[in-house]
Amino acid sequence: MPKHDPAPPPGFDKRRVFLRVGGSRTGADYVLYWMQAVRRAESNLALDEAIRIANDLGLPVVVYEGLRPDYPEANARIHTFIVEGMRENCATASGRRLRYVANVASVDSLDRDALVRLSKRAAVVVTDEMPGFIFPSQTAALARRIDCPLVTVDASTIVPMRELPKKEFAARTIRPRIHRLLPAYFAPFVSPEVSVDGAGVYVDIDETDVASREVNDIVAAAGVDASVDPSPWYRGGRRAGRERLGRFIERGLGHYGEGRRDLDFESTSRLSAYLHFGFVSPLEVALLVRDAGAGPENTESFLEQVIVRRELAFNFVFHEPNYTSVEALPDWARKTLAKHAADPRDDVSAADIEAGTTYDDVWNVPQRELLLTGEIHNQPRMLWGKKIFEWSPTPQDAVDTMIRLHYRYALDGRSPLTYTSILWILGLHDRAWGPERPIYGTVRYMTSDSFRRKFDVKGYRERVDRITGLSG
Ligand SMILES: Cc1cc2nc3c(=O)[nH]c(=O)nc-3n(C[C@H](O)[C@H](O)[C@H](O)COP(=O)(O)OP(=O)(O)OC[C@H]3O[C@@H](n4cnc5c(N)ncnc54)[C@H](O)[C@@H]3O)c2cc1C
């Protein structure tokens, strides 16, 4: 399947829509929206596209949101966060006259043909265009098996990925392009009304009653790894994401320009997991922040992160097939890392890294935060990654460890930002820094001591220690 330029059929949004399977079907019963990555039932451009097509054809829309038990590192933490969102999606979709179908499968009940069966009665299947993790291969697997049109819609970015036809070199190269293109996209959503009520549509698959069953029961029945507890702090779903955004605008945004460098938990938005699962959209976040009157420095600083830096990550993973490999690093970084490949490294076991019990009592704090809450505060992430690099036998081992820890524990950890930030630790989107040092060569360097000198690690550790029992 061609990846980047399958032109959309006439009448579709050329900037966001990719035609994955062509053709047409008459006599269909509905348009199917497969909600894979953008898990919200409003302010969702992919769902809007499905509604628009259905309205044109005089058909209802079926929204299918599945959750399989076999994604990498599937566990109770990730499942709980997603199922909490499904419950809300069910209510919102039904309120919009969409037919919402949830399926949370266990290994025994996994119905590998469910989507194909649903597609048999669809005029068109619409799903999310999402780079990285399992999304492209899931879409490709469906594309091989269906016999009606399949389109993907880029609903995860503000400036569509297709508008930036090449892999960008760094933030400084993407920034002017984004700023030039942004005015065309920086406007509130105008979603179409649903013309044909989908309430009564019959579907021939097992549905999970996410509306009335307890989230814990649904997750337990899925049989995923229960050894990673749900986050006591981050609750899944759109409402929790919107509340968090509101609280950040009220308490954090007013000093974000300086505050994001603090270790205080209120100093950044902590929206990354909500953005990752699509519970909130980057556009709505950016618009509310733009209009909050928090002063140019704070506003611009936040918009730089949520638009420029975030979309640089999408651009990288969209264009780079080797996004989990050191092969994707710039030449200078690969050369300097190779030159220092045989430098002696501290002997730190994988088990101590995972448990946050290394000899480094500064480094252990963000790892424990990750284990407990499902996220690491923005500021120590660089130290977290640099030390894992220092302690790993090879740079690729470091990348693999960081990705695995993200998959297992991080609620925001399967996103284009995950892969890009991890490779940034090793020089991606960065430049060479002197002086040349052991292990790092000229890759940007950081020590726990310098981190301790700059930040209130004691206060951070105390806050992490107090986390269990906090409710948000
Ligand atoms: C080693 C390492 C691993 C990381 N892993 C992830 C990850 O798995 N998932 C993830 O979403 N982010 C990751 N980041 C990027 C960044 O640290 C997080 O996005 C940020 O800490 C999220 O916290 P926040 O929502 O409070 O950020 P805020 O400061 O409130 O920023 C708002 C949003 O802007 C975006 N953003 C912020 N910083 C960056 C950045 N440096 N690059 C790209 N976008 C950014 C995010 O979408 C974030 O939610 C990683 C960074 C490093 C160094």
The ligand as an SDF file (V2000), in Angstrom:
LIG
                    3D

 53 58  0  0  0  0  0  0  0  0999 V2000
   13.1620   10.8900   26.8490 C   0  0  0  0  0  0  0  0  0  0  0  0
   11.8600   11.5970   26.5530 C   0  0  0  0  0  0  0  0  0  0  0  0
   10.7220   10.8500   26.3600 C   0  0  0  0  0  0  0  0  0  0  0  0
    9.5110   11.4770   26.0490 C   0  0  0  0  0  0  0  0  0  0  0  0
    8.4160   10.6940   25.8490 N   0  0  0  0  0  0  0  0  0  0  0  0
    7.2370   11.2620   25.5050 C   0  0  0  0  0  0  0  0  0  0  0  0
    6.0990   10.4480   25.2990 C   0  0  0  0  0  0  0  0  0  0  0  0
    6.1640    9.2340   25.3930 O   0  0  0  0  0  0  0  0  0  0  0  0
    4.9260   11.0520   24.9660 N   0  0  0  0  0  0  0  0  0  0  0  0
    4.8300   12.4120   24.8650 C   0  0  0  0  0  0  0  0  0  0  0  0
    3.7410   12.9130   24.5940 O   0  0  0  0  0  0  0  0  0  0  0  0
    5.9030   13.2130   25.0550 N   0  0  0  0  0  0  0  0  0  0  0  0
    7.1170   12.6790   25.3780 C   0  0  0  0  0  0  0  0  0  0  0  0
    8.1960   13.4790   25.5760 N   0  0  0  0  0  0  0  0  0  0  0  0
    8.1040   14.9170   25.2610 C   0  0  0  0  0  0  0  0  0  0  0  0
    7.7130   15.8260   26.4420 C   0  0  0  0  0  0  0  0  0  0  0  0
    8.5980   15.6140   27.4980 O   0  0  0  0  0  0  0  0  0  0  0  0
    6.2770   15.5790   26.8960 C   0  0  0  0  0  0  0  0  0  0  0  0
    5.4060   15.8160   25.8140 O   0  0  0  0  0  0  0  0  0  0  0  0
    5.8600   16.4970   28.0430 C   0  0  0  0  0  0  0  0  0  0  0  0
    6.6530   16.2570   29.1630 O   0  0  0  0  0  0  0  0  0  0  0  0
    4.4200   16.2190   28.4000 C   0  0  0  0  0  0  0  0  0  0  0  0
    4.0800   16.9120   29.5410 O   0  0  0  0  0  0  0  0  0  0  0  0
    2.9820   18.0420   29.4900 P   0  0  0  0  0  0  0  0  0  0  0  0
    1.7880   17.5520   28.7540 O   0  0  0  0  0  0  0  0  0  0  0  0
    2.8020   18.5230   30.8700 O   0  0  0  0  0  0  0  0  0  0  0  0
    3.7490   19.1150   28.5990 O   0  0  0  0  0  0  0  0  0  0  0  0
    3.4460   20.6450   28.3720 P   0  0  0  0  0  0  0  0  0  0  0  0
    4.6950   21.3760   28.6600 O   0  0  0  0  0  0  0  0  0  0  0  0
    2.2230   21.0920   29.0650 O   0  0  0  0  0  0  0  0  0  0  0  0
    3.2390   20.7320   26.7910 O   0  0  0  0  0  0  0  0  0  0  0  0
    1.9630   20.5760   26.1690 C   0  0  0  0  0  0  0  0  0  0  0  0
    2.0800   19.5730   25.0660 C   0  0  0  0  0  0  0  0  0  0  0  0
    3.0540   19.9870   24.1080 O   0  0  0  0  0  0  0  0  0  0  0  0
    3.7220   18.8490   23.5760 C   0  0  0  0  0  0  0  0  0  0  0  0
    5.1420   18.8720   23.9670 N   0  0  0  0  0  0  0  0  0  0  0  0
    5.6830   19.3240   25.1230 C   0  0  0  0  0  0  0  0  0  0  0  0
    7.0230   19.1580   25.1040 N   0  0  0  0  0  0  0  0  0  0  0  0
    7.3310   18.5780   23.9320 C   0  0  0  0  0  0  0  0  0  0  0  0
    8.5470   18.1500   23.3140 C   0  0  0  0  0  0  0  0  0  0  0  0
    9.7240   18.3020   23.9170 N   0  0  0  0  0  0  0  0  0  0  0  0
    8.4900   17.5790   22.0990 N   0  0  0  0  0  0  0  0  0  0  0  0
    7.3190   17.4110   21.4510 C   0  0  0  0  0  0  0  0  0  0  0  0
    6.1220   17.8140   21.9690 N   0  0  0  0  0  0  0  0  0  0  0  0
    6.1290   18.3800   23.1930 C   0  0  0  0  0  0  0  0  0  0  0  0
    3.0500   17.6370   24.2110 C   0  0  0  0  0  0  0  0  0  0  0  0
    2.0050   17.1980   23.3740 O   0  0  0  0  0  0  0  0  0  0  0  0
    2.5300   18.1990   25.5230 C   0  0  0  0  0  0  0  0  0  0  0  0
    1.4950   17.4370   26.0780 O   0  0  0  0  0  0  0  0  0  0  0  0
    9.4430   12.8830   25.9280 C   0  0  0  0  0  0  0  0  0  0  0  0
   10.5970   13.6400   26.1470 C   0  0  0  0  0  0  0  0  0  0  0  0
   11.7950   13.0010   26.4380 C   0  0  0  0  0  0  0  0  0  0  0  0
   13.0250   13.8350   26.6130 C   0  0  0  0  0  0  0  0  0  0  0  0
  1  2  1  0
  2  3  1  0
  2 52  2  0
  3  4  2  0
  4  5  1  0
  4 50  1  0
  5  6  2  0
  6  7  1  0
  6 13  1  0
  7  8  2  0
  7  9  1  0
  9 10  1  0
 10 11  2  0
 10 12  1  0
 12 13  2  0
 13 14  1  0
 14 15  1  0
 14 50  1  0
 15 16  1  0
 16 17  1  0
 16 18  1  0
 18 19  1  0
 18 20  1  0
 20 21  1  0
 20 22  1  0
 22 23  1  0
 23 24  1  0
 24 25  2  0
 24 26  1  0
 24 27  1  0
 27 28  1  0
 28 29  2  0
 28 30  1  0
 28 31  1  0
 31 32  1  0
 32 33  1  0
 33 34  1  0
 33 48  1  0
 34 35  1  0
 35 36  1  0
 35 46  1  0
 36 37  1  0
 36 45  1  0
 37 38  2  0
 38 39  1  0
 39 40  1  0
 39 45  2  0
 40 41  1  0
 40 42  2  0
 42 43  1  0
 43 44  2  0
 44 45  1  0
 46 47  1  0
 46 48  1  0
 48 49  1  0
 50 51  2  0
 51 52  1  0
 52 53  1  0
M  END
$$$$
